[in-house]
Amino acid sequence: MLISNEPLNLNDTSNVLPSRFLKLNFPVSFYGREDFDLQVKLSGELSGIARRCVLAYSEGLCKRPGGFVQPQSALALEREVLAASDPFTAMVGACFVPDLEALATAADLASTAKQYLTAIGRPDESLRVRDNNIITRLRTVASFANVDRAPREHGKTRRYSGVRIRPKKEWKESLE
């Protein structure tokens, strides 16, 4: 169990660690109004609390394949943990869509990536993105392994298939 007031930076570019736990968002803080008698108040309810836990375990978790489910209420928190742990993958999820019919230039992909990473306060990561490495890095992200060179006419700019850039308005809204 990890408890934090800020999204955790797990420094895991593979995203394995952030995907291994559920994120629960507790938007209400009791700082300054803690109930120091809560244990005493809840002691009479312990049998009911235990019953609910056992029922949830036996009727829910044991019968559901795949185990626990990330609650919809914490999806924004999940994105924050991902962005803190691996800002490049977070950027890919926010800015790009896997689309076998779409075409994009490496320069456009890199420019979008740099804008997003700068907007989330990660200029350090933005500096690591270049036209000559964006495709290689993009292919390491699930769903984008098939990004590939598209046929081109002589003298035309190289384009890549398999990735579509979201309109800037869409990914900017995800930052708000």
SELUMVEX-711042 format. One line per 8 residues: number of its first residue (from 1); their letters; for each residue x, y, z of C-alpha. Coordinates in pm, whole numbers. Layout:
<rs>
NUM) A) X/Y/Z; ...
</rs>
This chain:
<rs>
1) MLISNEPL) 0/0/0; 133/341/-98; -32/659/20; 67/998/-114; -71/1347/-150; 103/1383/-488; 111/1140/-783; 405/907/-739
9) NLNDTSNV) 702/922/-975; 797/558/-1006; 1057/618/-1280; 943/313/-1472; 942/374/-1846; 813/21/-1906; 493/113/-1712; 496/-227/-1546
17) LPSRFLKL) 506/-97/-1189; 231/166/-1230; 7/-95/-1392; 49/-337/-1099; -155/-145/-846; -491/25/-819; -504/396/-780; -775/529/-550
25) NFPVSFYG) -852/898/-540; -948/1049/-205; -1036/1409/-293; -1150/1507/59; -879/1594/307; -934/1579/680; -618/1773/753; -691/2001/1046
33) REDFDLQV) -1016/1824/1129; -897/1473/1207; -1129/1253/1413; -902/1104/1678; -1193/903/1822; -1272/728/1493; -1140/391/1611; -1370/399/1911
41) KLSGELSG) -1666/511/1698; -1609/232/1443; -1545/-47/1695; -1918/-123/1714; -1930/-151/1333; -1633/-389/1290; -1844/-701/1237; -2044/-529/961
49) IARRCVLA) -1727/-394/799; -1569/-741/808; -1885/-895/661; -1880/-649/369; -1512/-723/304; -1565/-1101/302; -1870/-1065/77; -1681/-840/-167
57) YSEGLCKR) -1395/-1089/-174; -1608/-1400/-224; -1881/-1257/-449; -1671/-1009/-642; -1300/-1067/-657; -1306/-1449/-660; -1573/-1465/-930; -1427/-1195/-1156
65) PGGFVQPQ) -1150/-1310/-1389; -853/-1077/-1389; -882/-963/-1029; -931/-605/-923; -1062/-336/-1157; -932/20/-1171; -1230/239/-1071; -1346/496/-1326
73) SALALERE) -1332/761/-1053; -953/733/-1042; -870/732/-1414; -742/1091/-1397; -518/992/-1107; -395/693/-1307; -298/928/-1592; -113/1152/-1344
81) VLAASDPF) 85/857/-1203; 170/747/-1557; 276/1100/-1653; 496/1128/-1344; 649/783/-1400; 682/786/-1777; 596/1118/-1938; 675/993/-2290
89) TAMVGACF) 415/714/-2274; 166/954/-2116; 228/1194/-2404; 174/917/-2661; -161/827/-2501; -273/1189/-2494; -146/1305/-2834; -145/1007/-3070
97) VPDLEALA) -395/747/-3185; -305/412/-3345; -458/432/-3692; -338/209/-3976; -483/447/-4236; -321/763/-4099; 9/919/-4202; 236/1158/-4011
105) TAADLAST) 585/1297/-4052; 851/1242/-3788; 886/1620/-3759; 513/1663/-3683; 521/1379/-3429; 829/1519/-3256; 688/1873/-3254; 363/1754/-3094
113) AKQYLTAI) 557/1549/-2838; 776/1846/-2743; 474/2075/-2704; 296/1828/-2476; 601/1747/-2264; 676/2117/-2220; 311/2182/-2127; 322/1919/-1849
121) GRPDESLR) 640/2069/-1708; 885/1811/-1843; 1128/2012/-2060; 1396/1756/-1968; 1199/1485/-2147; 1117/1723/-2432; 1487/1765/-2504; 1521/1388/-2550
129) VRDNNIIT) 1265/1386/-2835; 1408/1440/-3182; 1293/1384/-3538; 1547/1102/-3573; 1434/906/-3262; 1060/969/-3229; 961/666/-3441; 1189/427/-3251
137) RLRTVASF) 1058/551/-2918; 697/548/-3037; 726/181/-3139; 811/89/-2778; 465/196/-2663; 189/-66/-2672; -42/-23/-2976; 224/165/-3174
145) ANVDRAPR) 463/-121/-3253; 337/-128/-3614; 423/231/-3700; 623/201/-4021; 755/392/-4319; 492/468/-4580; 577/456/-4951; 681/795/-5085
153) EHGKTRRY) 754/970/-5407; 1109/1080/-5475; 1182/1417/-5318; 879/1411/-5089; 896/1415/-4709; 907/1072/-4543; 581/985/-4370; 491/703/-4133
161) SGVRIRPK) 174/496/-4126; -3/364/-3820; -23/682/-3614; -257/980/-3617; -190/1301/-3427; -482/1420/-3216; -581/1782/-3268; -397/2006/-3022
169) KEWKESLE) -730/2115/-2872; -806/1754/-2767; -480/1687/-2584; -476/2033/-2428; -818/1959/-2276; -674/1646/-2114; -424/1867/-1927; -697/2073/-1762
</rs>
